Amino acid sequence: MPIATAMAPLLSACPEDVLLVPIPTATGRVRQRGYDQAELLAKEISSQTGLTRANCLARQGQAHQVGATRAERLRHLEGAFRAVYTDRLQDKHIVLVDDVLTTGATVETAARILKKAGARQVDAVVFAQPS
């Protein structure tokens, strides 16, 4: 997967105990596409780097973010995610994995939830940011 191959070197300096956590895609999008792109990226990056992948976020909301402003995105994301397998998060350094960063609202919301659930530090790696 070329995108994951491009992203993996960005994580080469990460300590071994970092957890890669994909940001879950809305289930409607997964049904439409037939896959969750963040999950595929995290799986392949894990394979290439040896870092552990942990699906510690679950999607609850189905709001589409395409075309929404930052304020609208933040409003849509209220209650959109919940932390799962929280025992794996305790005092861990998490790296969120996603394909695109638009306004940062999704990453910000996911990071807040993971920190509230016990993560020590949350960073993110994304493939692209629209100009």
N, CA, C and O atoms as a MOPAC input file, in Angstrom:
PM7 MOZYME 1SCF
protein

 N      0.85700 1    -1.17500 1     0.00000 1
 C      0.00000 1     0.00000 1     0.00000 1
 C      0.90100 1     1.23600 1     0.00000 1
 O      1.53300 1     1.52700 1     1.01600 1
 N      0.97500 1     1.96000 1    -1.10000 1
 C      1.89900 1     3.08600 1    -1.22900 1
 C      1.70400 1     4.19900 1    -0.20100 1
 O      2.67800 1     4.80000 1     0.25300 1
 N      0.46500 1     4.47500 1     0.16700 1
 C      0.23000 1     5.55200 1     1.14500 1
 C      0.85000 1     5.17200 1     2.48500 1
 O      1.54400 1     5.98800 1     3.09300 1
 N      0.61600 1     3.96300 1     2.95200 1
 C      1.19800 1     3.51500 1     4.22100 1
 C      2.71800 1     3.49500 1     4.14400 1
 O      3.39200 1     3.83100 1     5.11800 1
 N      3.26300 1     3.10600 1     2.99800 1
 C      4.71400 1     3.08100 1     2.81500 1
 C      5.28200 1     4.49500 1     2.91900 1
 O      6.38400 1     4.68100 1     3.43600 1
 N      4.55200 1     5.48100 1     2.44100 1
 C      4.99000 1     6.86900 1     2.56900 1
 C      4.88000 1     7.37500 1     4.01100 1
 O      5.68200 1     8.20500 1     4.43900 1
 N      3.89500 1     6.88100 1     4.75400 1
 C      3.66900 1     7.34300 1     6.12900 1
 C      4.58400 1     6.66100 1     7.13900 1
 O      4.99200 1     7.29100 1     8.11500 1
 N      4.91200 1     5.40100 1     6.93100 1
 C      5.66400 1     4.60700 1     7.91300 1
 C      6.98100 1     5.26100 1     8.35800 1
 O      7.27500 1     5.23400 1     9.55300 1
 N      7.78600 1     5.84600 1     7.46200 1
 C      9.04000 1     6.45300 1     7.91600 1
 C      8.84800 1     7.60100 1     8.91900 1
 O      9.75100 1     7.91000 1     9.69600 1
 N      7.67800 1     8.22000 1     8.89300 1
 C      7.40100 1     9.30200 1     9.84600 1
 C      7.36800 1     8.78500 1    11.28000 1
 O      7.50200 1     9.55900 1    12.22800 1
 N      7.19100 1     7.47800 1    11.43400 1
 C      7.07600 1     6.87800 1    12.76000 1
 C      8.32000 1     6.09300 1    13.15900 1
 O      8.31900 1     5.39500 1    14.17300 1
 N      9.36400 1     6.20500 1    12.37400 1
 C     10.56900 1     5.40400 1    12.63100 1
 C     11.24300 1     5.73900 1    13.95600 1
 O     11.92400 1     4.88800 1    14.52800 1
 N     11.07000 1     6.94800 1    14.45000 1
 C     11.70500 1     7.34100 1    15.70900 1
 C     10.81400 1     7.08900 1    16.93200 1
 O     11.19900 1     7.40800 1    18.05700 1
 N      9.64300 1     6.52600 1    16.71600 1
 C      8.71600 1     6.27700 1    17.83000 1
 C      9.23300 1     5.13800 1    18.70400 1
 O      9.79700 1     4.16500 1    18.20400 1
 N      9.03300 1     5.27300 1    20.02200 1
 C      9.36100 1     4.14500 1    20.89900 1
 C      8.47400 1     2.94400 1    20.59200 1
 O      7.37400 1     3.09500 1    20.06200 1
 N      8.95800 1     1.75100 1    20.92900 1
 C      8.23700 1     0.50500 1    20.63000 1
 C      6.84800 1     0.43100 1    21.25300 1
 O      5.96100 1    -0.23000 1    20.71200 1
 N      6.65100 1     1.10200 1    22.38300 1
 C      5.37500 1     0.95100 1    23.08900 1
 C      4.28100 1     1.90400 1    22.60400 1
 O      3.20600 1     1.95700 1    23.20200 1
 N      4.53600 1     2.65500 1    21.53600 1
 C      3.50800 1     3.51000 1    20.94300 1
 C      2.39400 1     2.62900 1    20.39200 1
 O      2.65000 1     1.57000 1    19.81900 1
 N      1.16900 1     3.07400 1    20.57000 1
 C      0.02100 1     2.37100 1    19.99300 1
 C     -0.50900 1     3.15700 1    18.80800 1
 O     -0.77500 1     4.35400 1    18.92300 1
 N     -0.66500 1     2.49300 1    17.67000 1
 C     -1.30100 1     3.09300 1    16.50800 1
 C     -2.79900 1     2.87000 1    16.62500 1
 O     -3.25600 1     1.73300 1    16.73800 1
 N     -3.56400 1     3.95900 1    16.59800 1
 C     -5.02100 1     3.86600 1    16.72200 1
 C     -5.65700 1     4.53300 1    15.49800 1
 O     -5.57400 1     5.75100 1    15.34300 1
 N     -6.28800 1     3.74100 1    14.63500 1
 C     -6.96000 1     4.34800 1    13.48200 1
 C     -8.19900 1     5.11500 1    13.91900 1
 O     -8.91200 1     4.70800 1    14.83700 1
 N     -8.44000 1     6.23000 1    13.24400 1
 C     -9.67600 1     6.97300 1    13.49400 1
 C    -10.75900 1     6.29500 1    12.66400 1
 O    -10.68300 1     6.28800 1    11.43500 1
 N    -11.77300 1     5.72100 1    13.32600 1
 C    -12.78000 1     4.94500 1    12.58600 1
 C    -13.60200 1     5.80700 1    11.62800 1
 O    -14.01100 1     6.92100 1    11.95400 1
 N    -13.82300 1     5.26700 1    10.46600 1
 C    -14.62700 1     5.90900 1     9.43400 1
 C    -16.10000 1     5.61300 1     9.71400 1
 O    -16.44000 1     4.55600 1    10.24600 1
 N    -16.96200 1     6.55100 1     9.35200 1
 C    -18.40600 1     6.33500 1     9.52000 1
 C    -18.82000 1     5.05200 1     8.81200 1
 O    -18.37300 1     4.77700 1     7.69900 1
 N    -19.67500 1     4.26900 1     9.46200 1
 C    -20.05800 1     2.96800 1     8.91500 1
 C    -20.72000 1     3.07500 1     7.54500 1
 O    -20.57700 1     2.17700 1     6.71600 1
 N    -21.43600 1     4.15700 1     7.30600 1
 C    -22.04700 1     4.35300 1     5.98600 1
 C    -20.98600 1     4.45300 1     4.90400 1
 O    -21.15300 1     3.91600 1     3.80900 1
 N    -19.89900 1     5.14000 1     5.21200 1
 C    -18.78200 1     5.25600 1     4.26200 1
 C    -18.08600 1     3.90600 1     4.06700 1
 O    -17.67800 1     3.56100 1     2.95800 1
 N    -17.96000 1     3.15900 1     5.14600 1
 C    -17.33300 1     1.84100 1     5.04800 1
 C    -18.18200 1     0.94000 1     4.16000 1
 O    -17.65200 1     0.22400 1     3.31000 1
 N    -19.48000 1     0.97200 1     4.35100 1
 C    -20.37700 1     0.17200 1     3.49500 1
 C    -20.26500 1     0.60500 1     2.03500 1
 O    -20.22600 1    -0.23100 1     1.13200 1
 N    -20.21400 1     1.91200 1     1.81300 1
 C    -20.13800 1     2.45300 1     0.45800 1
 C    -18.83300 1     2.04200 1    -0.23100 1
 O    -18.84100 1     1.62300 1    -1.38800 1
 N    -17.71500 1     2.16400 1     0.48700 1
 C    -16.39800 1     1.87400 1    -0.09300 1
 C    -16.02900 1     0.39500 1    -0.02300 1
 O    -15.31400 1    -0.12800 1    -0.87800 1
 N    -16.53500 1    -0.26200 1     1.01400 1
 C    -16.17300 1    -1.65600 1     1.23100 1
 C    -14.95400 1    -1.82100 1     2.12300 1
 O    -14.46800 1    -2.94000 1     2.29100 1
 N    -14.45100 1    -0.74700 1     2.69300 1
 C    -13.28500 1    -0.80500 1     3.57600 1
 C    -13.21400 1     0.47500 1     4.40800 1
 O    -13.85200 1     1.47900 1     4.08800 1
 N    -12.43000 1     0.41800 1     5.47500 1
 C    -12.14500 1     1.58000 1     6.32400 1
 C    -10.69700 1     1.96700 1     6.04300 1
 O     -9.77400 1     1.25200 1     6.43200 1
 N    -10.50000 1     3.08600 1     5.37500 1
 C     -9.16200 1     3.46400 1     4.93900 1
 C     -8.20000 1     3.67500 1     6.10200 1
 O     -7.03200 1     3.30500 1     5.98200 1
 N     -8.62600 1     4.24400 1     7.20300 1
 C     -7.72600 1     4.46400 1     8.34200 1
 C     -7.29900 1     3.13400 1     8.95400 1
 O     -6.14800 1     2.97300 1     9.36000 1
 N     -8.22500 1     2.18500 1     9.01900 1
 C     -7.90700 1     0.85500 1     9.54100 1
 C     -6.86500 1     0.16500 1     8.65200 1
 O     -5.90600 1    -0.41800 1     9.15700 1
 N     -7.05400 1     0.23000 1     7.34100 1
 C     -6.09000 1    -0.37000 1     6.41700 1
 C     -4.71400 1     0.28600 1     6.54300 1
 O     -3.69100 1    -0.39900 1     6.54300 1
 N     -4.69400 1     1.61300 1     6.64900 1
 C     -3.41900 1     2.31700 1     6.80600 1
 C     -2.72100 1     1.90300 1     8.09600 1
 O     -1.52600 1     1.60700 1     8.09100 1
 N     -3.46200 1     1.88100 1     9.20000 1
 C     -2.86600 1     1.51300 1    10.49100 1
 C     -2.33400 1     0.08300 1    10.46800 1
 O     -1.26300 1    -0.19600 1    11.00700 1
 N     -3.07600 1    -0.80700 1     9.84900 1
 C     -2.64500 1    -2.20500 1     9.76500 1
 C     -1.33300 1    -2.32500 1     8.99200 1
 O     -0.41600 1    -3.02500 1     9.42200 1
 N     -1.24800 1    -1.64400 1     7.85800 1
 C     -0.04200 1    -1.72800 1     7.03400 1
 C      1.13200 1    -0.99300 1     7.69000 1
 O      2.26500 1    -1.47100 1     7.63200 1
 N      0.87900 1     0.14900 1     8.30400 1
 C      1.95400 1     0.86600 1     9.00500 1
 C      2.48100 1     0.01700 1    10.15000 1
 O      3.68800 1    -0.03500 1    10.38300 1
 N      1.59000 1    -0.64400 1    10.85800 1
 C      1.99600 1    -1.54600 1    11.93800 1
 C      2.88400 1    -2.65500 1    11.39200 1
 O      3.90800 1    -2.99100 1    11.98700 1
 N      2.49400 1    -3.21500 1    10.27300 1
 C      3.26500 1    -4.28700 1     9.64900 1
 C      4.66600 1    -3.80600 1     9.24900 1
 O      5.64800 1    -4.53200 1     9.40100 1
 N      4.74100 1    -2.58400 1     8.74200 1
 C      6.02100 1    -2.05400 1     8.27200 1
 C      6.93600 1    -1.56600 1     9.39800 1
 O      8.15900 1    -1.59200 1     9.25800 1
 N      6.34800 1    -1.12000 1    10.51400 1
 C      7.14700 1    -0.51700 1    11.58800 1
 C      7.31500 1    -1.41700 1    12.80200 1
 O      8.23200 1    -1.21900 1    13.59900 1
 N      6.43800 1    -2.40300 1    12.95100 1
 C      6.45500 1    -3.23300 1    14.14800 1
 C      5.71800 1    -2.61000 1    15.31500 1
 O      5.66700 1    -3.20000 1    16.39500 1
 N      5.13900 1    -1.41700 1    15.12200 1
 C      4.35800 1    -0.77500 1    16.18000 1
 C      3.01200 1    -1.49200 1    16.30400 1
 O      2.46800 1    -1.99400 1    15.32000 1
 N      2.49400 1    -1.52800 1    17.51100 1
 C      1.23300 1    -2.21300 1    17.78300 1
 C      0.04900 1    -1.36800 1    17.34600 1
 O     -0.00500 1    -0.16800 1    17.61300 1
 N     -0.89000 1    -2.00400 1    16.67600 1
 C     -2.15200 1    -1.36000 1    16.28500 1
 C     -3.20700 1    -1.76000 1    17.30200 1
 O     -3.31200 1    -2.92700 1    17.67700 1
 N     -3.98300 1    -0.78900 1    17.74300 1
 C     -5.04400 1    -1.06400 1    18.70900 1
 C     -6.27900 1    -0.25100 1    18.32900 1
 O     -6.23100 1     0.97800 1    18.28300 1
 N     -7.36700 1    -0.93400 1    18.06200 1
 C     -8.60900 1    -0.24500 1    17.70500 1
 C     -9.31500 1     0.18400 1    18.97800 1
 O    -10.26300 1    -0.46000 1    19.42900 1
 N     -8.84000 1     1.27700 1    19.54700 1
 C     -9.34800 1     1.74900 1    20.84200 1
 C    -10.37000 1     2.86600 1    20.71000 1
 O    -10.76300 1     3.47300 1    21.70600 1
 N    -10.79900 1     3.13900 1    19.48500 1
 C    -11.86300 1     4.11600 1    19.26200 1
 C    -12.99200 1     3.43400 1    18.51500 1
 O    -12.75900 1     2.65700 1    17.58900 1
 N    -14.20800 1     3.72900 1    18.92200 1
 C    -15.38700 1     3.23800 1    18.21400 1
 C    -16.18200 1     4.44400 1    17.73700 1
 O    -16.29900 1     5.44600 1    18.44200 1
 N    -16.72000 1     4.33400 1    16.54300 1
 C    -17.51000 1     5.42100 1    15.95600 1
 C    -18.94700 1     5.26700 1    16.41000 1
 O    -19.51400 1     4.17800 1    16.31700 1
 N    -19.54100 1     6.33900 1    16.89900 1
 C    -20.94300 1     6.32600 1    17.29900 1
 C    -21.79300 1     7.18600 1    16.37500 1
 O    -22.94800 1     6.85700 1    16.10700 1
 N    -21.22700 1     8.28600 1    15.88700 1
 C    -21.97000 1     9.18200 1    15.00500 1
 C    -21.71200 1     8.86200 1    13.55500 1
 O    -20.69400 1     8.25700 1    13.21700 1
 N    -22.61400 1     9.25800 1    12.70600 1
 C    -22.47600 1     8.96600 1    11.27400 1
 C    -22.46500 1    10.23400 1    10.43100 1
 O    -22.64400 1    10.16400 1     9.21500 1
 N    -22.26200 1    11.38300 1    11.04800 1
 C    -22.29500 1    12.64700 1    10.31000 1
 C    -21.17200 1    12.70600 1     9.28100 1
 O    -20.02700 1    12.36800 1     9.58100 1
 N    -21.50300 1    13.13100 1     8.08300 1
 C    -20.50000 1    13.32400 1     7.03100 1
 C    -19.86600 1    14.69100 1     7.22600 1
 O    -20.56300 1    15.67100 1     7.48800 1
 N    -18.54900 1    14.76000 1     7.09900 1
 C    -17.81500 1    15.98300 1     7.35700 1
 C    -17.47500 1    16.74000 1     6.08400 1
 O    -17.08200 1    17.90400 1     6.15700 1
 N    -17.61400 1    16.12400 1     4.93400 1
 C    -17.20400 1    16.74400 1     3.67900 1
 C    -17.94100 1    18.06500 1     3.48200 1
 O    -19.17000 1    18.11300 1     3.51600 1
 N    -17.17900 1    19.13100 1     3.27900 1
 C    -17.75400 1    20.44700 1     3.02400 1
 C    -18.13400 1    21.23600 1     4.26200 1
 O    -18.53500 1    22.39400 1     4.14800 1
 N    -18.01700 1    20.64000 1     5.44400 1
 C    -18.40000 1    21.32600 1     6.67400 1
 C    -17.26400 1    22.23100 1     7.16300 1
 O    -16.08600 1    21.93700 1     6.95900 1
 N    -17.64200 1    23.33300 1     7.81000 1
 C    -16.64700 1    24.22700 1     8.41500 1
 C    -16.10800 1    23.57600 1     9.68500 1
 O    -16.64300 1    22.57100 1    10.15300 1
 N    -15.05300 1    24.15500 1    10.23400 1
 C    -14.47900 1    23.61900 1    11.47600 1
 C    -15.52500 1    23.61300 1    12.59200 1
 O    -15.65400 1    22.62000 1    13.30700 1
 N    -16.26000 1    24.68800 1    12.74700 1
 C    -17.28200 1    24.76500 1    13.79900 1
 C    -18.35100 1    23.69600 1    13.58900 1
 O    -18.77900 1    23.05200 1    14.54700 1
 N    -18.78600 1    23.50100 1    12.34300 1
 C    -19.78200 1    22.47300 1    12.04900 1
 C    -19.22000 1    21.08400 1    12.33300 1
 O    -19.91100 1    20.22900 1    12.88600 1
 N    -17.96500 1    20.86600 1    11.95300 1
 C    -17.33600 1    19.57000 1    12.21100 1
 C    -17.27200 1    19.28200 1    13.69600 1
 O    -17.59500 1    18.17600 1    14.12900 1
 N    -16.86200 1    20.25900 1    14.47600 1
 C    -16.78700 1    20.05300 1    15.93000 1
 C    -18.16300 1    19.72500 1    16.49600 1
 O    -18.28600 1    18.86100 1    17.36500 1
 N    -19.19100 1    20.40100 1    16.01600 1
 C    -20.55800 1    20.14000 1    16.47300 1
 C    -20.99700 1    18.72900 1    16.06900 1
 O    -21.59900 1    18.01800 1    16.87300 1
 N    -20.70000 1    18.31900 1    14.83000 1
 C    -21.05500 1    16.97500 1    14.35100 1
 C    -20.36300 1    15.87800 1    15.15900 1
 O    -20.90400 1    14.78900 1    15.35000 1
 N    -19.15400 1    16.19300 1    15.62800 1
 C    -18.34500 1    15.17500 1    16.29500 1
 C    -18.65800 1    15.00400 1    17.77900 1
 O    -18.12600 1    14.09800 1    18.42000 1
 N    -19.50900 1    15.85600 1    18.32900 1
 C    -19.89000 1    15.69000 1    19.73300 1
 C    -20.54800 1    14.32600 1    19.89500 1
 O    -21.58800 1    14.05600 1    19.29500 1
 N    -19.94500 1    13.47800 1    20.69600 1
 C    -20.48900 1    12.14300 1    20.92400 1
 C    -20.23700 1    11.16800 1    19.78100 1
 O    -20.79600 1    10.07100 1    19.77800 1
 N    -19.40400 1    11.54700 1    18.80800 1
 C    -19.18400 1    10.68800 1    17.64000 1
 C    -18.28000 1     9.49900 1    17.92800 1
 O    -18.37300 1     8.48200 1    17.24000 1
 N    -17.41000 1     9.59800 1    18.92300 1
 C    -16.47900 1     8.53400 1    19.25600 1
 C    -16.58800 1     8.16000 1    20.72100 1
 O    -17.01000 1     8.95800 1    21.55800 1
 N    -16.19900 1     6.92900 1    21.00900 1
 C    -16.03200 1     6.51900 1    22.40400 1
 C    -14.79100 1     5.64400 1    22.47600 1
 O    -14.44900 1     4.93500 1    21.52900 1
 N    -14.13300 1     5.71200 1    23.61300 1
 C    -12.94600 1     4.88200 1    23.83000 1
 C    -13.38400 1     3.46700 1    24.18400 1
 O    -14.32900 1     3.27000 1    24.94800 1
 N    -12.68900 1     2.49000 1    23.62300 1
 C    -12.92300 1     1.07700 1    23.93300 1
 C    -11.57400 1     0.44600 1    24.27000 1
 O    -10.52200 1     0.99600 1    23.94200 1
 N    -11.61300 1    -0.69800 1    24.92000 1
 C    -10.37200 1    -1.36400 1    25.35500 1
 C     -9.48300 1    -0.37900 1    26.11400 1
 O     -8.27900 1    -0.28800 1    25.87400 1
 N    -10.10600 1     0.34900 1    27.02900 1
 C     -9.41000 1     1.43400 1    27.72300 1
 C     -8.22800 1     0.95400 1    28.56400 1
 O     -7.33500 1     1.74100 1    28.87900 1
 N     -8.21600 1    -0.32800 1    28.93000 1
 C     -7.06900 1    -0.84800 1    29.67900 1
 C     -5.78800 1    -0.74700 1    28.84700 1
 O     -4.69900 1    -0.62200 1    29.40800 1
 N     -5.90400 1    -0.79800 1    27.53400 1
 C     -4.73000 1    -0.69700 1    26.65100 1
 C     -4.21600 1     0.73800 1    26.53000 1
 O     -3.08600 1     0.95900 1    26.09600 1
 N     -5.04500 1     1.71200 1    26.91200 1
 C     -4.69700 1     3.12100 1    26.75300 1
 C     -3.93900 1     3.71000 1    27.93800 1
 O     -3.28700 1     4.74600 1    27.80600 1
 N     -4.02100 1     3.06800 1    29.07500 1
 C     -3.51700 1     3.65400 1    30.31000 1
 C     -2.04900 1     4.04200 1    30.21800 1
 O     -1.17000 1     3.20400 1    30.01900 1
 N     -1.81000 1     5.36300 1    30.37200 1
 C     -0.47300 1     5.95900 1    30.38500 1
 C      0.32300 1     5.65100 1    29.11900 1
 O      1.55100 1     5.56900 1    29.16800 1
 N     -0.35500 1     5.48200 1    27.99400 1
 C      0.29900 1     5.15000 1    26.72300 1
 C      0.43600 1     6.38100 1    25.82600 1
 O     -0.32400 1     7.34300 1    25.93200 1
 N      1.41400 1     6.31500 1    24.95800 1
 C      1.58700 1     7.27900 1    23.88100 1
 C      0.83900 1     6.71300 1    22.68000 1
 O      1.16400 1     5.63000 1    22.19300 1
 N     -0.15100 1     7.44200 1    22.21100 1
 C     -1.00600 1     7.01700 1    21.11200 1
 C     -0.66100 1     7.84800 1    19.87400 1
 O     -0.42500 1     9.05200 1    19.96900 1
 N     -0.63700 1     7.19800 1    18.73100 1
 C     -0.53600 1     7.90900 1    17.45600 1
 C     -1.79200 1     7.56100 1    16.66400 1
 O     -1.98900 1     6.42200 1    16.24200 1
 N     -2.63200 1     8.57000 1    16.47500 1
 C     -3.83100 1     8.40200 1    15.66400 1
 C     -3.43200 1     8.31000 1    14.19800 1
 O     -2.50200 1     8.98800 1    13.76000 1
 N     -4.12800 1     7.47600 1    13.44200 1
 C     -3.83600 1     7.28200 1    12.02200 1
 C     -5.08900 1     7.63000 1    11.22200 1
 O     -6.18100 1     7.13300 1    11.50100 1
 N     -4.90900 1     8.49700 1    10.22100 1
 C     -6.01000 1     8.83300 1     9.31200 1
 C     -5.41900 1     9.19700 1     7.95900 1
 O     -4.21500 1     9.42000 1     7.83400 1
 N     -6.27800 1     9.25300 1     6.94900 1
 C     -5.77600 1     9.55600 1     5.61100 1
 C     -5.65800 1    11.04700 1     5.34900 1
 O     -4.67100 1    11.48800 1     4.76100 1
 N     -6.64100 1    11.83600 1     5.77200 1
 C     -6.66200 1    13.26300 1     5.46600 1
 C     -6.97500 1    14.07900 1     6.71800 1
 O     -7.83200 1    13.70500 1     7.51800 1
 N     -6.27600 1    15.18900 1     6.87400 1
 C     -6.55100 1    16.16200 1     7.93400 1
 C     -7.10000 1    17.40000 1     7.24200 1
 O     -6.38900 1    18.04300 1     6.46900 1
 N     -8.34000 1    17.73700 1     7.50600 1
 C     -8.94200 1    18.90900 1     6.86800 1
 C     -8.87700 1    20.09800 1     7.81200 1
 O     -8.08300 1    21.01300 1     7.59700 1
 N     -9.70200 1    20.09800 1     8.85600 1
 C     -9.67800 1    21.20500 1     9.82000 1
 C     -9.00500 1    20.80700 1    11.12700 1
 O     -8.67300 1    21.66800 1    11.94200 1
 N     -8.80500 1    19.52300 1    11.33000 1
 C     -8.24200 1    19.02600 1    12.58000 1
 C     -9.28100 1    18.68600 1    13.62100 1
 O     -8.93600 1    18.20100 1    14.69800 1
 N    -10.53600 1    18.92600 1    13.33100 1
 C    -11.60300 1    18.69000 1    14.30400 1
 C    -11.72000 1    17.21700 1    14.69500 1
 O    -11.91700 1    16.90500 1    15.86900 1
 N    -11.60400 1    16.32400 1    13.74100 1
 C    -11.72800 1    14.89300 1    14.03700 1
 C    -10.57800 1    14.42800 1    14.91100 1
 O    -10.79300 1    13.74600 1    15.91300 1
 N     -9.35800 1    14.79200 1    14.54000 1
 C     -8.18200 1    14.41000 1    15.32700 1
 C     -8.26800 1    15.00700 1    16.73200 1
 O     -7.97300 1    14.33200 1    17.71900 1
 N     -8.66700 1    16.26000 1    16.81600 1
 C     -8.78600 1    16.92800 1    18.12000 1
 C     -9.81100 1    16.21300 1    19.00600 1
 O     -9.56100 1    15.98300 1    20.18900 1
 N    -10.94100 1    15.86900 1    18.44100 1
 C    -11.99200 1    15.19200 1    19.20800 1
 C    -11.52000 1    13.80700 1    19.65600 1
 O    -11.69300 1    13.43500 1    20.81700 1
 N    -10.92700 1    13.05300 1    18.74200 1
 C    -10.44700 1    11.71100 1    19.07700 1
 C     -9.36400 1    11.77400 1    20.14700 1
 O     -9.36200 1    10.95900 1    21.07000 1
 N     -8.44600 1    12.72700 1    20.03900 1
 C     -7.36900 1    12.87300 1    21.02400 1
 C     -7.93200 1    13.19100 1    22.40700 1
 O     -7.48000 1    12.63400 1    23.40800 1
 N     -8.90000 1    14.06900 1    22.46000 1
 C     -9.51300 1    14.43700 1    23.74600 1
 C    -10.14900 1    13.21900 1    24.41100 1
 O    -10.00600 1    13.02900 1    25.61900 1
 N    -10.84300 1    12.40400 1    23.64400 1
 C    -11.50100 1    11.21500 1    24.18400 1
 C    -10.47100 1    10.20600 1    24.69900 1
 O    -10.64400 1     9.63200 1    25.77400 1
 N     -9.40400 1     9.99300 1    23.93200 1
 C     -8.38000 1     9.03800 1    24.35100 1
 C     -7.63500 1     9.52200 1    25.59700 1
 O     -7.30200 1     8.71800 1    26.46800 1
 N     -7.37400 1    10.81400 1    25.68600 1
 C     -6.70100 1    11.33800 1    26.87700 1
 C     -7.61600 1    11.21300 1    28.10300 1
 O     -7.16700 1    10.87300 1    29.19700 1
 N     -8.87700 1    11.48700 1    27.89900 1
 C     -9.84100 1    11.34600 1    29.00000 1
 C     -9.91600 1     9.89500 1    29.46700 1
 O    -10.17000 1     9.63300 1    30.64300 1
 N     -9.69500 1     8.95300 1    28.55300 1
 C     -9.74900 1     7.52200 1    28.87600 1
 C     -8.43600 1     7.00100 1    29.45700 1
 O     -8.35000 1     5.82700 1    29.82000 1
 N     -7.39900 1     7.86200 1    29.55300 1
 C     -6.16800 1     7.44000 1    30.21600 1
 C     -4.89100 1     7.53200 1    29.41600 1
 O     -3.81700 1     7.27400 1    29.96000 1
 N     -4.96300 1     7.89300 1    28.13100 1
 C     -3.73600 1     8.03600 1    27.33600 1
 C     -2.88300 1     9.17500 1    27.89300 1
 O     -3.40700 1    10.21300 1    28.29600 1
 N     -1.58300 1     8.97200 1    27.91100 1
 C     -0.63700 1     9.98300 1    28.40200 1
 C     -0.41000 1    11.06600 1    27.35800 1
 O     -0.37500 1    12.25300 1    27.68200 1
 N     -0.25700 1    10.65500 1    26.10700 1
 C      0.05200 1    11.57500 1    25.01900 1
 C     -0.63000 1    11.06800 1    23.75900 1
 O     -0.69100 1     9.86300 1    23.51300 1
 N     -1.14000 1    11.99800 1    22.96700 1
 C     -1.77100 1    11.61900 1    21.69700 1
 C     -1.22800 1    12.51500 1    20.59200 1
 O     -1.31800 1    13.74100 1    20.66100 1
 N     -0.66700 1    11.87900 1    19.57800 1
 C     -0.20800 1    12.55600 1    18.37100 1
 C     -0.98200 1    11.96600 1    17.20400 1
 O     -1.81000 1    11.07300 1    17.38500 1
 N     -0.71000 1    12.46500 1    16.01400 1
 C     -1.41100 1    11.94400 1    14.84100 1
 C     -0.47000 1    11.90900 1    13.64500 1
 O      0.45300 1    12.71600 1    13.53400 1
 N     -0.72400 1    10.96100 1    12.75600 1
 C     -0.04800 1    10.90000 1    11.46700 1
 C     -1.14200 1    10.79900 1    10.40400 1
 O     -2.04100 1     9.96300 1    10.49200 1
 N     -1.04400 1    11.66600 1     9.40300 1
 C     -2.01200 1    11.67000 1     8.29900 1
 C     -1.24200 1    11.73700 1     6.99000 1
 O     -0.09500 1    12.18100 1     6.94800 1
 N     -1.88100 1    11.29600 1     5.94200 1
 C     -1.22300 1    11.28500 1     4.64100 1
 C     -1.27700 1    12.64800 1     3.95600 1
 O     -0.28100 1    13.08800 1     3.38200 1
 N     -2.41500 1    13.31500 1     4.00700 1
 C     -2.57700 1    14.55400 1     3.24500 1
 C     -3.37300 1    15.59100 1     4.01500 1
 O     -4.14400 1    15.28500 1     4.92500 1
 N     -3.15000 1    16.84000 1     3.60600 1
 C     -3.94100 1    17.94800 1     4.10300 1
 C     -4.28000 1    18.81400 1     2.90000 1
 O     -3.37400 1    19.29200 1     2.21800 1
 N     -5.57400 1    19.02900 1     2.62100 1
 C     -5.94600 1    19.84100 1     1.46100 1
 C     -5.39400 1    21.25500 1     1.59800 1
 O     -5.29500 1    21.79900 1     2.69800 1
 N     -5.03900 1    21.83100 1     0.46500 1
 C     -4.49900 1    23.19900 1     0.51500 1
 C     -5.59400 1    24.22700 1     0.36100 1
 O     -5.32000 1    25.42700 1     0.37900 1

